[in-house]
């Protein structure tokens, strides 16, 4: 073994606890990186495999009636660039299952012979349909109600009741995540389902005479999709085109792909943050090691060692540190990534087959990533050796002249302090570089905790804002068909305990120049009280007599500002495009709806006052009776309970809490490691000072208290910059987690600040236990005769 390698080995043994703590920081960063990347790859590969295997559509369109004839399907088929096309019948309905009533479902047709050529699916249990009055159910919906082959399900289609026997449960790319609409983000597996029946039976029920109301299309690879879509829409316009959607706007795809992209974002940002902290810690360690080994470096230069060789000797310390932290981290990350895939993500989304990715390239990249950050931190500190002159370095540095610190000039304070506090304050403010590096360690620890806490705090705030600030109703009931406004009120308001506010929900397309966004337009009265609307400043917004209110999510996506005039394509019995002024931008967290005065809709659409649903609020003691009453009302198709929706979305976002939990564990490791490293390094480079105090008669306890006070003061000084840095980084990370269904703004609660501060104090106290042992074992004679101590 070469001499420098022996020195390196001795240095690692000498600083073993700092080395282990720094390796733990790297371990945390690489584990998080590897786990999130593996989860991302597993989900992305599983999604892509399923899309390809089961022919997930590239585009689909709906018409207002069953007006898509087989001949029209053939005309679409021959459009240049179309690979495959299929017609389908779909109708909204409600179902009664066991003791549950009026559960919303969509009834979907499948070919009488064979399986669908587009949006095919895998039969997960039971059998495929082999006769009339049989059906397949979406997998999670069927599992939720424990339905299996041979069970029956009753559905109401256009006010007529039908019974189907369940043949099996199916899973396909069209419904990896199943929701009725974007505003149903809080729905559980049992709140909405799909029922697949034979095309001939569906046609007989709807009286469609062989026509369809949906067309699904696959494009040839490399084709110009927008040109194809324009040709399809030109064919569908005369028969009542209601909406057209590309794959990237399909609801299930939005949910799955957005979450996969969020995993990728977390894999790109959070581990880098951890590794930046690791690089900073290595910088602190190396800087202090080099400062303490100034005489050794001068001696090596005098013996003929080149600057680059000495520089590489110190960089090798970080290389060994990187490998010791990253190699076990990769193994832990692979195991954690698989755990996250199966225990977290696959409980939210189902894939017929999970495609796991190989980890060989990730293994190499993780090590390289760790080396880059560690070597960068080490080089920044070690390049100092290039400036060391041997003759000067072989002499100890001249002691720095003592100066009065600022607080000494405040004699009315200084004179009242005890000797121990005076020593502490002088050490803190005279050793500025040492104090600054220690403060950096505390700042990083505070920052990491706040970033992790901001994720859960933001989600909690989002839920509270949506369900407790904006939504004030207890129930939202949807009608089977639009009812006259007055009838809607009378249908629900049967006593003084009930407050009812009818609403008219219209599917619309918001258009700003070449940008479009499908959403819901909700028409309400100007005196609405059960659905609160506020702007970004938190001010209440009233529904204007004329104009439209746009959600902040749509505003940002389409670059719409207050005062702009936009086009709104409304689908209701007919298709009509209106020009309307944006009166205000409203703040929404979940689902992005727009609001308009009901009188304005009547004016623009030229029809009587209708309602498609009603918001209901009642007294607490009347809620159970009210819900049963709504469910037993024939005109009502489905009922949404706000409290149940709140419980459902809390279950839905457990994924975020799980991830934050993993992060918190690693933050605990990193936080303690950072404070432990900085404390031990402080102690190591002050051996001579502490030994002198022991010679002068100071007890171990008194010396320990002095260092503890120093750490507390430095920790307090680090609070403000640490908190500001944590807030700043959270403001960068949280918006990156926004999806097309949720709008997040960074929030950090008072509780998180308190927990963070207490955590730092606990870490300082734990590090103090190590300090006490080191002070007790300090060899005064050995330290004082060594001029480098």
C-alpha positions in Angstrom: 0.0 0.0 0.0 1.4 3.4 -0.9 2.2 5.9 1.8 -0.6 8.3 0.8 -3.1 5.5 0.8 -2.0 4.5 4.3 -2.5 8.1 5.4 -5.9 8.0 3.9 -6.8 4.8 5.7 -5.5 6.3 9.0 -7.5 9.5 8.4 -10.7 7.5 7.8 -10.2 5.6 11.0 -9.3 8.8 12.9 -12.5 10.5 11.7 -14.6 7.3 11.6 -17.7 8.8 13.2 -17.8 11.9 11.0 -17.1 9.5 8.0 -20.0 7.3 9.0 -22.3 10.2 9.5 -21.4 11.8 6.1 -21.9 8.4 4.5 -25.3 8.3 6.0 -26.2 11.6 4.3 -25.1 10.2 1.0 -27.0 7.0 1.7 -30.2 8.9 2.3 -29.9 10.9 -0.9 -29.0 8.0 -3.2 -31.7 5.7 -1.6 -34.4 8.3 -2.3 -33.1 8.8 -5.8 -32.9 5.1 -6.6 -36.3 4.3 -5.1 -38.1 7.1 -6.9 -36.5 6.3 -10.2 -37.3 2.6 -10.0 -40.9 3.5 -9.0 -41.1 5.8 -12.0 -39.7 3.3 -14.4 -42.0 0.5 -13.1 -45.1 2.6 -13.5 -44.1 4.1 -16.8 -43.2 0.8 -18.3 -46.4 -0.9 -17.0 -48.5 1.9 -18.4 -46.8 1.9 -21.8 -47.0 -1.9 -22.0 -50.7 -1.9 -21.3 -51.4 0.9 -23.7 -49.6 -1.0 -26.5 -51.0 -4.5 -25.7 -54.6 -3.4 -25.2 -54.8 -0.8 -27.9 -55.4 2.3 -25.9 -57.1 5.0 -28.1 -55.2 8.0 -29.5 -58.4 10.0 -29.9 -62.1 9.8 -29.3 -65.2 11.9 -30.0 -68.8 12.0 -28.7 -72.0 13.2 -30.4 -75.1 14.6 -28.8 -77.2 11.7 -30.0 -76.7 8.2 -31.4 -75.8 9.6 -34.8 -72.6 7.9 -35.8 -73.6 5.4 -38.5 -71.4 2.4 -39.6 -71.0 4.2 -42.9 -69.5 7.2 -41.1 -67.2 4.9 -39.2 -65.9 3.5 -42.6 -65.4 7.0 -43.9 -63.2 7.8 -40.9 -61.3 4.5 -41.4 -60.1 5.5 -44.9 -58.7 8.9 -43.7 -55.0 9.0 -44.3 -53.1 8.2 -41.1 -56.0 6.3 -39.3 -54.8 2.8 -38.3 -58.0 1.6 -36.7 -61.5 3.0 -35.8 -64.3 1.6 -33.7 -67.8 2.8 -32.8 -69.2 2.5 -29.3 -72.4 3.2 -27.4 -72.1 4.8 -23.9 -74.8 6.0 -21.6 -74.7 7.3 -18.0 -76.9 5.4 -15.6 -77.3 4.5 -11.9 -77.2 1.1 -10.2 -78.5 -0.5 -7.1 -76.0 -3.0 -5.6 -76.9 -4.9 -2.4 -77.9 -2.2 0.1 -76.4 0.7 -1.9 -78.7 2.8 -4.1 -78.1 5.1 -7.0 -74.5 4.5 -7.6 -73.4 6.3 -10.8 -72.2 4.0 -13.6 -71.5 4.2 -17.3 -73.0 1.5 -19.5 -70.5 0.7 -22.4 -71.1 -1.5 -25.4 -68.6 -4.2 -26.5 -68.8 -6.2 -29.8 -71.1 -9.2 -29.9 -68.3 -11.3 -31.2 -64.7 -11.0 -29.9 -63.2 -8.3 -27.8 -62.9 -4.6 -28.6 -60.1 -3.8 -31.1 -59.5 -0.5 -29.4 -59.6 0.0 -25.6 -59.4 -3.8 -25.1 -59.1 -5.1 -21.5 -58.0 -8.1 -19.5 -60.6 -10.2 -17.7 -59.1 -10.3 -14.2 -61.7 -12.8 -12.8 -64.7 -14.7 -14.1 -65.4 -15.0 -17.8 -66.0 -12.8 -20.8 -69.6 -12.1 -21.9 -71.1 -15.0 -23.8 -74.8 -14.1 -23.9 -77.4 -11.4 -23.4 -78.2 -10.0 -20.0 -74.6 -10.6 -19.0 -72.1 -7.9 -18.2 -68.5 -7.2 -17.2 -67.7 -4.8 -14.4 -64.6 -2.6 -14.0 -62.3 -4.5 -11.6 -62.1 -2.2 -8.6 -65.8 -1.4 -8.7 -66.7 -5.1 -8.7 -64.1 -5.8 -5.9 -65.4 -3.0 -3.8 -68.9 -4.5 -3.7 -67.5 -8.1 -3.7 -69.3 -8.9 -6.9 -68.2 -12.0 -8.9 -69.4 -14.4 -11.6 -73.1 -15.2 -11.2 -74.0 -12.2 -9.1 -76.6 -9.7 -10.4 -76.6 -5.9 -10.7 -79.6 -3.7 -11.3 -79.2 -0.5 -13.4 -81.6 2.3 -14.3 -81.1 3.6 -17.9 -83.3 6.5 -19.0 -85.8 5.8 -16.2 -86.1 2.1 -17.1 -84.7 -0.7 -14.9 -82.6 -3.6 -16.2 -80.9 -6.5 -14.5 -77.6 -8.0 -15.7 -75.7 -11.1 -14.5 -72.0 -10.4 -13.8 -69.8 -12.6 -16.0 -66.5 -11.2 -14.7 -64.3 -8.2 -13.7 -62.2 -6.4 -16.3 -59.2 -4.1 -16.3 -58.0 -2.0 -19.2 -56.0 1.2 -20.0 -59.2 3.3 -20.3 -59.9 3.0 -16.6 -56.6 2.4 -14.7 -57.9 5.3 -12.6 -61.7 5.5 -12.7 -63.6 8.7 -12.1 -66.9 10.0 -13.3 -65.6 13.5 -14.0 -62.6 15.7 -13.2 -64.6 17.1 -10.2 -65.0 13.6 -8.8 -61.3 13.5 -7.8 -62.4 12.5 -4.3 -64.4 9.5 -5.3 -63.6 6.1 -4.0 -63.6 2.8 -5.9 -67.3 2.3 -5.0 -68.5 5.7 -6.1 -68.4 5.1 -9.9 -68.1 2.0 -12.1 -68.2 0.8 -15.7 -70.7 -1.9 -16.9 -69.9 -3.5 -20.2 -72.8 -5.2 -22.1 -73.2 -6.6 -25.7 -73.5 -4.0 -28.4 -76.8 -5.5 -29.8 -78.4 -5.4 -26.4 -77.2 -1.9 -25.8 -78.5 -0.8 -29.2 -81.9 -2.3 -28.3 -82.0 -0.5 -24.9 -81.1 2.9 -26.4 -83.0 2.4 -29.7 -79.9 3.4 -31.6 -80.7 1.2 -34.7 -77.0 0.2 -35.1 -75.6 3.7 -34.7 -73.1 4.9 -32.1 -72.5 8.0 -30.0 -68.8 7.6 -29.6 -66.0 6.9 -32.1 -62.5 5.7 -30.9 -59.5 6.0 -33.2 -55.9 4.7 -33.3 -53.4 6.7 -35.5 -50.6 5.2 -37.5 -47.2 5.9 -36.1 -45.6 9.0 -37.4 -48.8 10.5 -38.7 -49.8 14.1 -38.4 -52.4 13.8 -35.7 -53.9 17.3 -35.8 -54.6 17.0 -39.6 -56.3 13.6 -39.0 -58.4 15.1 -36.1 -59.5 18.0 -38.2 -60.7 15.6 -41.0 -62.6 13.5 -38.4 -64.3 16.5 -36.8 -65.3 17.7 -40.3 -67.2 14.4 -40.7 -68.7 14.5 -37.3 -69.8 18.2 -37.2 -73.0 17.6 -39.3 -74.2 14.8 -36.9 -73.8 16.8 -33.7 -70.2 16.6 -32.5 -70.2 17.3 -28.8 -66.6 16.8 -27.7 -63.3 15.4 -29.0 -60.5 14.3 -26.8 -56.9 13.2 -27.5 -55.2 10.6 -25.5 -53.3 13.1 -23.4 -56.6 14.6 -22.2 -58.4 11.4 -21.4 -59.3 11.4 -17.7 -57.7 8.1 -16.6 -54.5 8.9 -18.6 -54.3 12.4 -17.0 -54.5 10.9 -13.5 -52.0 8.1 -14.1 -49.5 10.1 -16.2 -49.6 13.1 -14.0 -48.8 11.0 -10.9 -46.0 9.3 -12.8 -44.6 12.6 -13.9 -44.8 13.8 -10.2 -42.7 10.7 -9.2 -40.2 11.7 -11.9 -40.2 15.3 -10.6 -39.6 14.1 -7.0 -36.8 11.8 -8.3 -35.2 14.8 -10.1 -35.4 17.4 -7.3 -35.5 15.9 -3.8 -32.4 13.6 -4.1 -30.4 16.4 -5.7 -31.3 18.5 -2.7 -30.0 15.8 -0.4 -26.8 15.4 -2.4 -26.2 19.1 -2.4 -26.4 19.0 1.4 -24.0 16.0 1.3 -21.6 18.0 -0.9 -21.8 20.9 1.6 -21.0 18.6 4.5 -18.0 17.1 2.7 -16.8 20.6 2.0 -17.0 21.5 5.7 -15.3 18.2 6.7 -12.5 18.5 4.1 -11.9 22.2 4.8 -11.4 21.6 8.4 -9.2 18.5 7.9 -7.0 20.4 5.5 -6.8 23.3 7.9 -5.7 21.0 10.8 -3.2 19.2 8.5 -1.5 22.3 7.3 1.9 21.2 8.6 1.6 17.7 7.2 0.7 19.2 3.7 3.8 21.5 3.9 6.0 18.5 4.8 4.6 16.5 1.9 5.4 19.3 -0.5 8.9 19.6 1.0 9.5 15.9 0.3 8.6 16.4 -3.4 4.9 15.5 -3.6 3.3 17.5 -6.4 0.2 19.7 -5.8 -2.0 17.5 -7.9 -1.0 14.3 -6.1 -1.7 15.9 -2.7 -5.0 17.3 -4.1 -6.0 13.8 -5.3 -5.1 12.3 -1.9 -7.8 14.5 -0.3 -10.3 13.9 -3.1 -9.9 10.2 -2.6 -11.3 10.6 0.9 -14.6 11.8 -0.7 -14.5 9.1 -3.4 -14.3 6.4 -0.7 -17.0 8.2 1.3 -19.2 8.3 -1.9 -18.8 4.6 -2.5 -19.4 3.6 1.1 -22.6 5.6 1.1 -23.9 5.0 -2.4 -23.4 1.2 -2.9 -25.6 0.1 0.1 -27.9 2.9 -0.8 -28.5 1.5 -4.2 -29.4 -1.9 -2.7 -31.8 -0.2 -0.2 -33.2 2.0 -3.0 -34.0 -1.0 -5.2 -35.9 -2.7 -2.3 -37.6 0.5 -1.3 -38.5 1.3 -5.0 -40.2 -2.1 -5.4 -42.0 -1.6 -2.1 -43.2 1.8 -3.2 -44.4 0.4 -6.5 -46.4 -2.5 -5.1 -47.5 -1.1 -1.7 -48.2 2.5 -2.6 -48.8 3.2 -6.3 -50.4 -0.1 -7.3 -53.0 0.4 -4.5 -54.1 3.6 -6.4 -53.7 2.3 -10.0 -54.1 -1.2 -11.3 -52.2 -2.5 -14.3 -52.9 -6.0 -15.8 -49.2 -6.6 -15.7 -46.4 -4.9 -13.8 -43.3 -4.4 -15.9 -40.3 -4.0 -13.6 -37.2 -2.4 -15.0 -33.6 -3.6 -14.8 -31.3 -1.6 -12.5 -27.8 -2.0 -14.0 -27.7 1.4 -15.7 -29.3 3.0 -12.6 -26.6 1.3 -10.4 -23.8 3.0 -12.5 -25.6 6.3 -12.7 -26.3 6.5 -9.0 -22.6 5.9 -8.2 -21.6 8.5 -10.8 -24.1 11.0 -9.3 -22.8 10.4 -5.8 -19.2 10.8 -7.0 -20.0 14.1 -8.8 -21.5 15.8 -5.8 -18.9 14.4 -3.3 -15.9 15.2 -5.5 -17.3 18.6 -6.2 -17.6 19.3 -2.5 -14.2 17.9 -1.8 -12.4 19.7 -4.6 -13.9 23.1 -3.5 -12.3 22.5 -0.1 -9.1 20.7 -1.2 -8.0 23.1 -3.9 -6.7 25.2 -0.9 -3.6 22.9 -0.8 -2.4 24.4 -4.1 -1.8 27.7 -2.4 0.1 26.3 0.6 3.8 27.3 0.6 5.9 24.5 2.3 8.2 26.9 4.3 5.2 28.7 5.8 3.0 25.6 6.2 5.6 23.8 8.3 5.3 26.5 10.9 2.2 26.7 13.0 -0.1 29.5 12.2 0.3 32.6 14.3 -2.4 32.9 16.9 -5.1 35.4 15.9 -5.2 38.6 17.9 -8.1 38.7 20.3 -10.5 41.5 19.7 -13.4 42.7 21.7 -16.7 41.4 20.3 -19.7 43.7 19.9 -21.5 42.6 23.0 -18.4 43.4 25.1 -18.9 47.0 24.2 -22.4 46.8 25.8 -21.0 46.9 29.3 -24.4 46.9 31.1 -25.0 43.5 29.5 -21.5 42.1 29.5 -20.7 42.8 33.1 -23.8 40.8 34.2 -22.8 37.6 32.3 -21.0 34.8 34.0 -17.5 33.7 33.0 -18.8 30.6 31.2 -21.2 32.7 29.0 -18.4 35.1 28.2 -16.1 32.3 27.0 -19.0 30.9 25.0 -19.8 34.2 23.3 -16.1 34.9 22.5 -15.7 31.5 20.9 -18.8 32.0 18.8 -18.0 35.5 17.5 -14.2 35.3 17.3 -14.0 32.0 15.4 -16.1 33.3 12.6 -15.2 30.7 10.0 -15.8 27.8 12.4 -19.1 29.3 13.5 -20.2 30.0 9.9 -19.6 26.4 8.9 -21.5 25.1 11.9 -24.4 27.5 11.1 -24.4 26.1 7.6 -24.9 22.6 9.0 -27.8 23.8 11.1 -29.3 25.7 8.2 -29.3 22.6 5.9 -30.9 20.5 8.6 -33.7 23.1 9.2 -34.2 23.5 5.4 -34.6 19.7 4.8 -37.2 19.3 7.5 -39.3 22.2 6.2 -39.2 21.0 2.6 -40.6 17.6 3.7 -43.2 19.1 6.0 -44.3 21.5 3.3 -45.5 18.5 1.1 -47.9 17.2 3.7 -48.9 20.7 4.9 -49.7 21.8 1.3 -51.9 18.7 0.8 -53.7 19.2 4.1 -54.3 22.9 3.3 -55.6 21.9 -0.2 -58.1 19.5 1.3 -59.2 21.9 4.0 -59.6 24.7 1.5 -61.7 22.7 -1.0 -64.0 20.9 1.5 -64.2 23.3 4.4 -63.8 26.7 2.8 -65.3 26.4 -0.7 -67.9 23.6 -0.3 -70.5 24.5 2.4 -73.2 22.1 1.2 -73.8 18.7 2.8 -74.9 16.9 -0.4 -74.9 17.5 -4.1 -77.6 15.6 -6.0 -77.5 15.0 -9.8 -80.8 14.7 -11.7 -81.5 12.0 -14.2 -82.4 14.7 -16.7 -82.6 18.5 -16.4 -85.6 19.7 -14.4 -87.3 23.1 -14.3 -85.7 25.3 -11.7 -88.7 25.6 -9.4 -89.4 21.9 -9.5 -85.8 21.3 -8.5 -86.2 23.5 -5.4 -89.5 21.9 -4.4 -88.1 18.4 -4.9 -85.6 18.9 -2.0 -86.9 21.8 0.2 -89.6 19.9 2.0 -89.0 21.6 5.4 -87.4 24.6 7.0 -84.3 22.6 8.0 -83.2 22.2 4.4 -81.5 24.8 2.2 -81.4 24.0 -1.5 -79.6 25.8 -4.3 -80.2 24.4 -7.8 -77.3 24.4 -10.3 -77.0 23.9 -14.0 -73.8 22.0 -15.0 -72.9 22.2 -18.7 -70.0 20.5 -20.4 -68.0 23.2 -22.2 -64.7 23.9 -24.0 -62.9 27.1 -23.0 -61.1 28.5 -26.1 -58.4 31.2 -26.0 -56.9 31.7 -29.5 -55.4 28.3 -30.4 -55.5 26.8 -26.9 -58.5 24.8 -25.6 -59.6 23.2 -22.3 -62.5 20.9 -21.6 -64.2 21.7 -18.3 -67.6 22.2 -16.6 -69.5 25.5 -16.6 -71.7 25.8 -13.5 -74.6 28.2 -13.7 -75.9 29.4 -10.4 -77.8 32.3 -8.9 -76.0 35.5 -8.0 -77.0 35.0 -4.3 -75.4 31.5 -4.1 -74.2 30.7 -0.6 -73.4 27.0 -0.5 -70.4 27.1 -2.9 -68.0 29.9 -1.9 -65.9 31.6 -4.5 -62.7 33.5 -3.7 -59.9 35.1 -5.6 -56.2 34.6 -5.2 -56.0 37.3 -2.5 -58.7 35.5 -0.5 -61.5 38.0 -1.2 -65.0 36.7 -1.7 -66.2 36.8 -5.3 -69.9 37.1 -6.2 -71.2 35.6 -9.5 -71.6 38.6 -11.8 -74.8 39.5 -13.6 -72.9 39.1 -16.9 -69.5 37.5 -17.7 -67.8 34.4 -16.5 -65.5 33.4 -13.6 -62.5 31.3 -14.6 -60.5 29.0 -12.2 -56.9 29.8 -11.6 -55.8 26.4 -13.1 -57.5 27.2 -16.5 -56.3 30.8 -16.3 -52.7 29.7 -16.1 -53.0 27.0 -18.7 -54.6 29.2 -21.3 -53.0 32.5 -20.2 -56.3 34.1 -19.5 -56.4 37.3 -17.5 -59.2 39.2 -15.9 -60.9 41.4 -18.5 -60.1 39.1 -21.4 -62.8 38.0 -23.8 -62.9 34.3 -24.5 -64.9 31.8 -26.5 -66.9 29.1 -24.7 -68.3 26.2 -26.6 -71.4 24.9 -24.7 -72.9 21.4 -25.2 -76.5 21.2 -24.1 -79.1 19.7 -26.5 -77.2 21.7 -29.1 -73.7 23.1 -29.6 -73.3 26.8 -29.3 -70.2 29.0 -29.1 -70.5 32.3 -27.2 -68.1 35.2 -26.6 -67.9 36.3 -23.0 -65.8 38.5 -20.8 -63.8 37.1 -17.9 -64.9 39.1 -14.8 -62.5 37.5 -12.3 -60.1 34.6 -11.7 -61.2 32.4 -8.8 -59.0 30.1 -6.7 -59.7 26.4 -6.9 -57.6 23.5 -5.6 -59.4 20.4 -7.0 -61.0 20.2 -10.4 -61.1 23.4 -12.5 -64.7 24.6 -13.0 -66.0 27.9 -14.3 -69.0 29.8 -13.0 -71.7 31.9 -14.7 -74.9 33.5 -13.7 -78.0 31.4 -14.5 -79.7 34.4 -16.1 -76.7 34.8 -18.5 -77.1 31.1 -19.6 -80.8 31.7 -20.3 -79.9 34.7 -22.3 -77.1 33.1 -24.3 -78.7 29.7 -24.8 -82.3 30.9 -25.2 -83.9 28.2 -23.0 -86.0 28.3 -19.8 -84.4 28.0 -16.3 -83.2 24.4 -15.9 -81.3 22.6 -13.2 -79.2 19.5 -13.6 -78.6 19.1 -9.9 -79.0 20.7 -6.5 -76.8 21.6 -3.6 -78.3 20.8 -0.2 -77.5 21.8 3.4 -79.4 20.6 6.4 -79.0 20.4 10.2 -76.7 17.9 11.7 -79.5 15.9 13.2 -81.3 15.7 9.9 -78.4 14.5 7.7 -79.1 10.7 7.7 -82.8 11.3 6.9 -81.9 13.8 4.2 -79.5 11.4 2.5 -82.1 8.6 2.5 -84.7 11.0 1.2 -82.5 12.1 -1.7 -81.6 8.5 -2.6 -85.3 7.5 -2.7 -86.3 10.4 -4.9 -87.0 9.0 -8.4 -85.8 12.1 -10.3 -82.3 12.0 -8.7 -79.6 9.8 -10.3 -76.8 10.1 -7.8 -76.0 11.8 -4.5 -72.5 13.0 -3.4 -71.9 13.3 0.4 -69.3 15.9 1.2 -68.1 14.2 4.3 -67.7 10.9 2.5 -65.9 12.6 -0.3 -63.5 14.1 2.2 -62.8 10.7 3.7 -62.3 9.3 0.2 -59.8 11.9 -0.9 -57.8 11.5 2.4 -57.5 7.8 1.5 -56.6 8.7 -2.1 -53.7 11.0 -1.0 -52.2 8.5 1.4 -49.6 8.0 -1.3 -48.2 11.5 -0.6 -48.2 10.9 3.1 -46.3 7.6 2.6 -43.7 9.3 0.4 -43.4 12.2 2.9 -43.0 9.5 5.6 -40.1 7.9 3.8 -38.6 11.4 3.3 -39.0 12.2 6.9 -37.0 9.1 8.0 -34.1 10.1 5.7 -34.4 13.7 7.0 -34.0 12.4 10.5 -30.9 10.5 9.4 -29.5 13.5 7.6 -30.4 16.1 10.2 -28.7 14.2 13.0 -25.7 13.4 10.7 -25.2 17.1 9.8 -25.3 18.3 13.4 -23.3 15.4 14.6 -20.6 16.0 12.0 -20.3 19.7 12.6 -20.2 19.2 16.4 -17.5 16.5 16.3 -15.4 18.5 13.9 -15.6 21.5 16.2 -14.6 19.3 19.1 -11.7 17.7 17.2 -10.1 21.0 16.1 -10.5 22.5 19.6 -8.7 19.6 21.4 -5.8 21.9 22.5 -8.2 24.6 23.8 -10.3 22.1 25.7 -7.3 20.3 27.2 -6.0 23.7 28.4 -9.3 24.3 30.2 -9.0 20.9 31.9 -5.5 21.8 33.0 -6.8 25.0 34.4 -9.3 23.0 36.6 -12.5 23.1 34.5 -14.6 20.0 35.1 -15.8 17.9 32.1 -19.4 19.1 32.9 -18.4 22.8 32.7 -16.6 22.3 29.4 -19.5 20.4 28.0 -21.9 23.1 29.0 -19.7 25.7 27.2 -19.9 23.8 24.0 -23.6 23.1 24.4 -24.3 26.8 24.8 -22.2 27.5 21.7 -24.3 25.0 19.7 -27.6 26.4 21.0 -26.5 30.0 20.1 -25.4 28.9 16.6 -28.6 26.9 16.2 -30.7 30.0 17.1 -28.7 32.1 14.6 -29.3 29.5 11.9 -33.1 29.5 12.4 -33.9 32.5 10.3 -31.7 31.7 7.2 -32.7 28.0 7.5 -36.4 28.8 7.6 -36.1 31.3 4.7 -34.2 28.8 2.7 -36.7 26.0 3.4 -39.6 28.3 2.4 -37.8 29.3 -0.8 -37.0 25.7 -1.9 -40.6 24.6 -1.0 -41.9 27.4 -3.2 -39.9 25.9 -6.1 -40.7 22.3 -5.5 -44.4 22.3 -4.7 -45.5 24.0 -8.0 -43.6 21.3 -9.8 -46.1 18.8 -8.3 -49.1 20.5 -9.8 -51.2 18.3 -12.1 -54.0 18.9 -14.5 -56.4 18.0 -11.7 -54.9 19.8 -8.7 -53.4 23.2 -8.1 -50.9 23.3 -5.3 -49.4 26.3 -3.5 -46.7 25.8 -0.9 -47.9 26.0 2.7 -45.9 25.4 5.9 -47.9 25.2 9.1 -46.9 26.6 12.5 -46.7 23.0 13.8 -44.0 22.2 11.2 -41.9 25.2 12.3 -42.2 24.1 15.9 -41.4 20.4 15.2 -38.4 21.5 13.1 -37.0 23.7 15.8 -37.5 21.0 18.5 -35.8 18.5 16.2 -32.7 20.6 15.9 -32.6 21.1 19.7 -33.0 17.3 20.2 -30.1 16.7 17.7 -27.9 19.1 19.5 -28.7 17.4 22.8 -28.0 13.9 21.3 -24.7 15.2 19.9 -23.9 16.5 23.3 -23.8 12.9 24.6 -20.9 12.2 22.3 -19.2 15.4 23.3 -19.3 14.4 27.0 -17.6 11.1 26.2 -14.9 12.8 24.0 -14.1 15.4 26.7 -13.9 12.7 29.4 -11.5 10.6 27.2 -9.4 13.7 26.2 -5.6 13.0 26.9 -4.3 16.3 28.1 -0.6 15.5 27.9 -0.8 14.0 24.4 -2.8 16.9 23.1 -0.8 19.7 24.6 2.5 18.4 23.3 1.2 18.1 19.8 1.4 21.6 18.2 -1.2 20.6 15.5 -3.9 19.8 18.0 
